[in-house]
Amino acid sequence: MSPDNIVFRVATWLIPLVFAIVLHEIAHGWAANAFGDPTARRKGRLSLNPLRHIDPVGTIALPLVLAVAGAPVFGWAKPVPVVARRMRNPRLHMILVALAGPGMNLLLAVIGALLLGALLIRPGSGLAWLFLMLNLLNFVAINIFLAVFNMLPIPPFDGGHVVEGLLPRRVAVHYAKLRRYGFLLLVVLLFLLPEVFPGMDIVDRVVRPPVDWLTGAMLPGFH
């Protein structure tokens, strides 16, 4: 199989993406369970089995289309169920549960960068070595992007949960109502706004700078 083969190219993006988004969701469940909410554990969502977390559209279909199109690859897994009122300190612990997902992605990016560095100490030339190298490289890039992207202060992103927990209670109640419009807000901010106002591209202006900085710090030879 050639590195230019579409199956080869898709696999080098899809495999690391599945690991990144599944572990992101599991991290939310681990944190919630540690703070007193066993909902995810009881529903079997702390399992490392990816089949328990895969969303047919967000984990498979959308990333597959993006990879084939050569566009930036991202996606999502089925959200882990969390019940804030079961936690010992719901407001504080919901913030920490929200941060656990991006925190896991940053940790995975560091681990991936270390493994990639170890792999490059003795570079190879075979197709298997190239496949592993590209998987690790994409794994780091995907995890960095997910960590930053998920911290956008838009419900239902993790950043939205953090903002909700930091706001005064009366304001937080109204802010939480935005969750029902989360997908619509995402479409407007990420797709419609840049079309109408080219200088208002949220990804380029807000997400890309920290992503580029972290990528340069972790992958200096590839940035």
C-alpha positions as CSV (number, residue, x, y, z in Angstrom):
1,M,0.0,0.0,0.0
2,S,1.3,3.4,-1.0
3,P,1.4,6.4,1.5
4,D,-0.6,8.2,-1.1
5,N,-3.4,5.6,-0.9
6,I,-6.6,7.0,0.4
7,V,-7.1,4.2,2.9
8,F,-3.6,4.8,4.2
9,R,-4.2,8.5,4.6
10,V,-7.6,8.2,6.2
11,A,-6.3,5.6,8.7
12,T,-3.4,7.8,9.8
13,W,-6.0,10.4,10.8
14,L,-9.0,8.3,11.9
15,I,-7.1,6.0,14.3
16,P,-5.5,8.8,16.4
17,L,-8.7,10.8,16.3
18,V,-10.8,7.9,17.8
19,F,-8.3,7.4,20.6
20,A,-8.2,11.2,21.3
21,I,-11.9,11.8,21.5
22,V,-12.7,8.5,23.3
23,L,-10.2,9.2,26.1
24,H,-11.4,12.8,26.2
25,E,-14.9,11.6,27.1
26,I,-13.6,8.9,29.5
27,A,-11.6,11.6,31.4
28,H,-14.9,13.5,32.0
29,G,-16.4,10.3,33.4
30,W,-13.4,9.5,35.6
31,A,-13.4,13.0,37.1
32,A,-17.2,12.9,37.7
33,N,-16.9,9.5,39.4
34,A,-14.1,10.8,41.6
35,F,-16.2,13.7,42.7
36,G,-19.2,11.6,43.6
37,D,-21.2,11.1,40.4
38,P,-21.2,7.4,39.4
39,T,-23.5,7.8,36.4
40,A,-20.9,7.3,33.7
41,R,-19.4,4.3,35.6
42,R,-22.8,2.6,36.0
43,K,-23.6,3.1,32.4
44,G,-20.4,1.4,31.4
45,R,-18.9,4.6,29.9
46,L,-15.6,4.4,31.8
47,S,-14.6,1.5,29.5
48,L,-11.7,1.8,27.2
49,N,-13.7,-0.1,24.6
50,P,-14.1,2.5,21.8
51,L,-17.4,0.9,20.7
52,R,-19.1,2.2,23.9
53,H,-18.2,5.8,23.0
54,I,-18.3,6.0,19.2
55,D,-20.8,8.4,17.6
56,P,-21.6,7.3,14.0
57,V,-21.5,10.8,12.7
58,G,-19.0,12.6,14.9
59,T,-16.5,9.7,15.3
60,I,-16.7,8.1,11.9
61,A,-18.6,9.8,9.1
62,L,-17.5,13.5,9.6
63,P,-13.8,12.7,10.2
64,L,-13.8,10.3,7.2
65,V,-15.2,13.0,4.9
66,L,-12.8,15.6,6.2
67,A,-9.8,13.2,5.8
68,V,-10.8,12.3,2.2
69,A,-11.3,16.0,1.4
70,G,-7.9,16.9,2.9
71,A,-9.5,19.3,5.4
72,P,-8.6,19.7,9.1
73,V,-9.9,16.5,10.8
74,F,-11.9,16.8,14.0
75,G,-14.9,15.0,15.5
76,W,-16.6,14.0,18.8
77,A,-17.7,10.9,20.7
78,K,-20.9,10.3,22.5
79,P,-20.9,12.7,25.5
80,V,-20.4,10.9,28.9
81,P,-23.5,11.4,31.1
82,V,-22.8,13.6,34.1
83,V,-25.2,14.6,36.9
84,A,-23.9,17.7,38.6
85,R,-26.2,17.5,41.7
86,R,-24.7,14.1,42.6
87,M,-21.2,15.7,43.1
88,R,-20.1,16.9,46.5
89,N,-19.5,20.4,45.3
90,P,-21.5,20.7,42.0
91,R,-20.3,24.1,40.8
92,L,-16.6,23.5,41.5
93,H,-16.6,19.9,40.5
94,M,-18.4,20.6,37.2
95,I,-15.6,23.0,36.3
96,L,-13.0,20.3,37.1
97,V,-15.0,17.7,35.2
98,A,-15.1,20.0,32.2
99,L,-11.4,20.7,32.4
100,A,-10.6,16.9,32.6
101,G,-11.3,16.4,28.9
102,P,-9.0,19.1,27.5
103,G,-6.5,18.2,30.2
104,M,-6.5,14.6,29.0
105,N,-5.9,15.8,25.4
106,L,-2.9,17.8,26.5
107,L,-1.5,14.8,28.4
108,L,-2.0,12.6,25.4
109,A,-0.3,15.2,23.2
110,V,2.8,15.2,25.5
111,I,2.9,11.4,25.6
112,G,2.5,11.2,21.8
113,A,5.3,13.8,21.3
114,L,7.6,11.8,23.6
115,L,6.8,8.5,21.7
116,L,7.4,10.3,18.4
117,G,10.8,11.6,19.6
118,A,11.8,8.1,20.7
119,L,10.7,6.7,17.3
120,L,12.8,9.3,15.4
121,I,15.9,8.5,17.4
122,R,16.2,5.5,15.1
123,P,14.4,6.5,11.9
124,G,13.2,3.8,9.5
125,S,12.2,3.7,5.9
126,G,9.6,1.0,5.8
127,L,5.8,1.5,5.3
128,A,5.0,0.3,8.8
129,W,7.5,2.8,10.3
130,L,6.0,5.6,8.2
131,F,2.5,4.6,9.2
132,L,3.4,4.7,12.9
133,M,5.2,8.0,12.6
134,L,2.3,9.7,10.9
135,N,-0.2,8.3,13.4
136,L,1.9,9.7,16.3
137,L,2.3,13.0,14.5
138,N,-1.4,13.3,13.8
139,F,-2.2,12.1,17.3
140,V,-0.2,15.0,18.8
141,A,-1.8,17.5,16.4
142,I,-5.3,16.3,17.0
143,N,-5.0,16.3,20.8
144,I,-3.6,19.8,20.8
145,F,-6.4,21.0,18.6
146,L,-9.1,19.3,20.7
147,A,-7.7,20.7,23.9
148,V,-7.9,24.3,22.7
149,F,-11.0,24.0,20.6
150,N,-13.0,22.5,23.5
151,M,-12.1,25.4,25.7
152,L,-14.1,27.8,23.5
153,P,-16.6,29.5,26.0
154,I,-19.6,28.3,24.0
155,P,-22.2,25.8,25.5
156,P,-22.0,22.8,25.3
157,F,-18.2,22.9,24.9
158,D,-16.1,22.3,28.0
159,G,-15.2,26.0,28.0
160,G,-18.9,26.8,28.3
161,H,-19.2,24.6,31.4
162,V,-16.2,26.4,33.0
163,V,-17.7,29.8,32.3
164,E,-21.0,28.7,33.7
165,G,-19.3,27.5,36.9
166,L,-17.4,30.8,37.3
167,L,-20.4,33.1,36.7
168,P,-22.6,34.3,39.6
169,R,-25.4,31.8,40.1
170,R,-28.2,34.1,38.8
171,V,-26.2,34.8,35.6
172,A,-25.1,31.2,35.2
173,V,-28.8,30.1,35.1
174,H,-29.4,32.3,32.0
175,Y,-26.1,31.3,30.5
176,A,-26.9,27.6,30.8
177,K,-30.0,28.1,28.7
178,L,-27.7,28.7,25.7
179,R,-26.9,25.0,25.7
180,R,-30.1,24.2,23.7
181,Y,-28.7,26.5,20.9
182,G,-25.2,25.1,21.2
183,F,-25.1,23.5,17.7
184,L,-26.6,26.5,16.1
185,L,-24.1,28.8,17.8
186,L,-21.3,26.6,16.6
187,V,-22.5,26.8,13.0
188,V,-22.9,30.5,13.1
189,L,-19.6,31.3,14.8
190,L,-17.5,28.7,12.8
191,F,-19.1,28.8,9.4
192,L,-21.5,31.6,8.8
193,L,-19.7,34.5,10.6
194,P,-16.4,34.0,8.6
195,E,-18.4,34.0,5.4
196,V,-20.2,37.3,6.2
197,F,-17.2,38.9,8.0
198,P,-13.9,37.4,6.7
199,G,-11.9,38.9,9.5
200,M,-14.0,37.2,12.1
201,D,-12.8,33.6,11.7
202,I,-12.9,32.2,15.2
203,V,-10.6,29.3,14.4
204,D,-7.9,31.5,12.8
205,R,-8.1,34.3,15.4
206,V,-8.8,32.4,18.6
207,V,-8.0,28.7,18.2
208,R,-5.0,28.7,15.9
209,P,-2.6,30.9,17.9
210,P,-2.5,28.7,21.0
211,V,-2.6,25.6,18.8
212,D,0.4,26.8,16.9
213,W,2.3,27.7,20.1
214,L,1.7,24.3,21.7
215,T,2.5,22.5,18.4
216,G,5.8,24.4,18.2
217,A,6.6,23.6,21.8
218,M,5.9,19.9,21.4
219,L,6.9,19.3,17.8
220,P,9.6,21.8,17.1
221,G,11.0,19.9,14.2
222,F,7.6,19.6,12.4
223,H,6.1,23.0,13.1
